Amino acid sequence: MNTEDHLIVTLERGVKRITFNRPERRNAVTLEMFEAFAEAVERTATDGTRVVVISGAGDAFCSGLDISTVASGDLARLDVEKTVRELINPPILRMRATHVPFIARVHGPVGGIGFSYVLASDIRLGSTAATFGQTFITVGLMPDGGSTYFLSRLVGPAKAFELMATGARLSAEDALRFGILNRVVNVTELDAACDELAKALAAAPQPALARVKAALSRAEHEALAAALDFEAEGQADCFHSADFREGVAAFMQKRTPAFGKDRE
């Protein structure tokens, strides 16, 4: 499979669908997929797109970065701050700044950067099988993709800290209660609900829709950009820590990580 197969992008009647397509890896994202996603989002402003639907193939939405696709030597040499600033932050800012509405169609588990993409969307529809986890902490990382900005504003700083510090998962019902999801339906009804919403938004008067989105997000751009910058710096610090090296080793060896050994 090439990168185009891993991220499927279609555009029909004004509805762009961006689908993470690595179901065998729960749609975990590679560095190449980050690039493809950023490009697909960037083109949205000029290719006739009227609404974007983000989804995942198979049973999951997106489980986050696939660390196993980066060789250990390459991982050690990776300029994480540059990577976050150039591959992760721009599409998040574009999703919020463009006049086009984004719908997250969440039918199953979502974690890591996948959760960030959900939070950056304008409308979030979930099935009863959806679960949500800030899973960065499980490998010794902090959240990025704007999660520190979006989640705290939805659930409050205390709950956001709990979710980010423990990696605990939220059910679809809890996500609805906290405002992370707009609506929850049975998994068999999700496609119909998503298609109906996408069709309605694509048919809506675009200047008015653009103004609605701009009005609601007018005050957020500077604060979001600052949060993304802070995340990029913080993620670089995390990548250079012994705990991250232990988190990666534990992930690859399918065991529970033993963080903090270097401080014993």
C-alpha positions in Angstrom: 0.0 0.0 0.0 1.3 3.5 -0.8 0.4 6.7 1.1 -2.5 7.4 -1.2 -4.0 4.1 -0.1 -3.5 4.9 3.5 -5.3 8.2 3.3 -8.2 8.2 0.9 -9.5 11.5 -0.2 -12.6 11.9 -2.4 -14.6 15.0 -3.5 -18.2 14.6 -4.8 -20.9 17.3 -5.0 -19.0 19.5 -2.7 -18.5 16.9 0.0 -14.8 15.9 0.6 -14.2 12.7 2.5 -10.9 12.1 4.2 -10.6 8.6 5.4 -7.7 7.1 7.4 -7.2 3.7 5.8 -4.9 1.5 7.8 -7.5 -0.7 9.5 -5.0 -3.4 10.4 -3.2 -0.8 12.5 -6.4 0.8 13.8 -5.7 3.6 11.4 -2.5 4.7 13.2 -0.9 7.6 11.3 2.5 7.5 9.7 4.6 10.6 9.0 3.7 10.3 5.3 0.0 10.3 6.2 0.5 13.5 8.2 1.8 15.1 5.0 -1.1 13.8 3.0 -3.7 14.9 5.5 -2.2 18.4 5.7 -2.3 18.6 1.9 -5.9 17.5 1.7 -6.9 20.0 4.3 -5.0 22.8 2.6 -6.6 22.2 -0.8 -10.0 22.5 0.8 -10.0 26.2 0.4 -9.6 26.2 -3.3 -10.9 22.9 -4.8 -14.7 23.5 -4.5 -15.1 21.7 -1.2 -18.2 22.8 0.7 -18.0 20.4 3.7 -15.4 17.9 4.9 -16.1 14.5 6.5 -13.2 12.9 8.4 -13.5 9.2 9.2 -11.6 5.9 9.6 -11.8 2.6 7.8 -12.5 -0.6 9.7 -13.4 -0.7 13.4 -11.5 2.4 14.6 -11.3 6.1 13.7 -7.6 6.7 14.4 -5.4 5.5 17.1 -2.7 8.2 16.9 0.9 8.1 15.6 2.2 4.7 14.6 5.5 4.7 16.3 6.4 1.2 14.9 6.8 2.7 11.4 9.7 4.9 12.5 13.0 3.0 13.0 14.6 3.5 16.4 17.6 5.3 14.9 15.3 7.6 12.9 13.2 8.2 15.9 16.2 9.3 17.9 17.3 11.7 15.2 13.8 13.1 14.5 13.4 16.9 14.9 10.2 16.6 16.8 9.5 20.3 17.3 10.0 20.9 13.5 7.8 17.9 12.6 5.0 19.1 14.9 5.2 22.7 13.6 5.3 21.7 9.9 3.1 18.6 9.7 0.7 18.7 12.6 0.0 22.3 13.5 -0.8 23.8 10.0 -3.8 21.5 9.2 -5.2 22.1 12.7 -5.0 25.9 12.2 -6.4 25.5 8.7 -9.4 23.4 9.9 -10.3 26.2 12.3 -9.6 29.2 10.0 -11.2 28.0 6.7 -14.8 28.8 6.0 -15.5 25.1 5.2 -17.1 23.1 8.0 -15.5 19.9 9.2 -17.5 16.9 10.4 -15.8 14.1 12.4 -17.5 10.8 11.9 -16.4 8.7 14.9 -17.6 5.1 14.7 -15.1 3.4 17.0 -12.0 4.0 19.2 -10.0 7.2 18.8 -6.8 8.2 20.5 -3.7 10.4 20.3 -3.6 12.8 17.3 -6.8 11.2 16.0 -8.6 12.7 19.1 -7.0 16.1 18.2 -8.5 15.9 14.7 -11.9 15.2 16.2 -11.6 18.1 18.6 -10.6 20.5 15.8 -13.7 19.6 13.8 -16.8 21.8 13.8 -19.3 19.0 14.3 -18.6 15.7 15.9 -20.9 12.7 15.4 -20.3 9.4 17.2 -21.7 5.9 17.3 -22.4 4.1 20.6 -19.2 2.1 19.9 -17.0 5.2 19.9 -14.4 5.7 22.7 -12.0 8.6 23.3 -8.6 8.5 24.9 -5.8 11.0 25.3 -3.3 8.2 24.9 -0.1 10.2 24.5 0.8 9.7 28.2 1.0 5.9 27.7 4.3 6.3 25.7 5.6 9.2 27.7 4.4 12.1 25.5 2.1 15.1 26.0 -0.9 15.8 23.8 -0.4 17.8 20.6 -2.6 18.8 17.7 -4.3 21.5 19.8 -5.8 19.0 22.3 -4.5 21.1 25.3 -6.5 24.0 23.9 -9.7 22.3 22.7 -10.3 19.8 25.4 -9.9 22.1 28.4 -12.4 24.4 26.9 -14.9 21.6 26.5 -14.6 19.6 29.7 -12.8 22.1 32.0 -9.1 22.2 33.1 -9.5 19.6 35.9 -11.2 17.0 33.8 -8.8 17.7 30.9 -5.8 17.1 33.2 -7.3 13.9 34.5 -7.8 12.5 31.0 -4.4 13.6 29.7 -2.5 12.5 32.8 -4.1 9.1 33.0 -5.0 8.2 29.4 -8.4 7.1 30.7 -11.0 6.5 28.0 -14.4 8.2 27.7 -17.5 6.3 26.4 -19.6 7.9 23.6 -22.2 8.8 26.2 -19.6 10.6 28.4 -18.2 12.3 25.4 -21.7 13.6 24.6 -22.3 14.7 28.1 -19.0 16.7 28.1 -19.8 18.3 24.7 -17.1 16.4 22.8 -19.8 14.9 20.6 -22.7 16.7 19.2 -24.8 13.6 18.8 -24.6 9.8 19.4 -26.4 7.3 17.3 -26.3 3.5 16.9 -23.4 2.4 14.7 -25.8 1.2 12.0 -27.3 4.7 11.8 -24.1 6.8 11.8 -23.5 6.8 8.0 -27.1 8.0 7.3 -26.8 10.7 10.0 -23.4 11.9 8.7 -24.5 11.9 5.1 -27.7 13.8 5.9 -25.7 16.5 7.8 -23.0 16.7 5.1 -25.6 17.1 2.4 -27.4 19.9 4.4 -24.2 21.8 5.0 -23.1 21.4 1.4 -26.5 22.9 0.3 -26.4 25.7 2.8 -25.6 29.3 1.7 -21.8 29.3 1.9 -21.3 33.1 2.7 -23.6 32.8 5.7 -22.1 29.5 6.8 -18.6 31.0 6.5 -19.6 34.0 8.6 -21.2 31.7 11.3 -18.0 29.8 11.6 -15.8 32.9 11.6 -18.0 34.5 14.3 -17.8 31.5 16.6 -14.0 31.1 16.2 -13.0 34.8 15.9 -11.4 34.9 19.3 -9.6 31.6 19.2 -6.9 31.9 16.5 -4.2 33.6 18.5 -4.7 31.5 21.6 -4.8 28.2 19.5 -1.6 29.2 17.7 0.1 29.9 21.0 -1.1 26.5 22.4 0.2 24.7 19.3 3.6 26.4 19.7 3.8 25.4 23.3 2.8 21.8 22.5 5.6 21.6 19.8 8.2 22.7 22.3 6.8 20.4 25.0 6.6 17.4 22.8 10.3 17.9 21.8 11.2 17.8 25.5 9.2 14.6 26.0 10.8 12.9 23.0 14.2 13.5 24.5 13.3 11.9 27.8 14.2 8.5 29.2 10.5 7.9 29.8 9.7 8.2 26.1 12.4 5.7 25.3 10.9 3.4 27.8 7.4 4.0 26.5 8.4 3.1 23.0 10.3 0.0 24.1 7.3 -1.2 26.1 5.0 -0.5 23.2 7.1 -2.5 20.8 7.5 -5.3 23.4 3.8 -5.3 24.3 4.4 -4.8 28.0 3.5 -2.2 30.6 6.1 0.6 30.7 8.1 1.2 33.9 8.5 5.0 33.8 10.9 6.9 36.1 13.7 4.2 36.3 16.3 6.8 35.4 15.3 8.7 38.6 15.6 5.8 41.0 
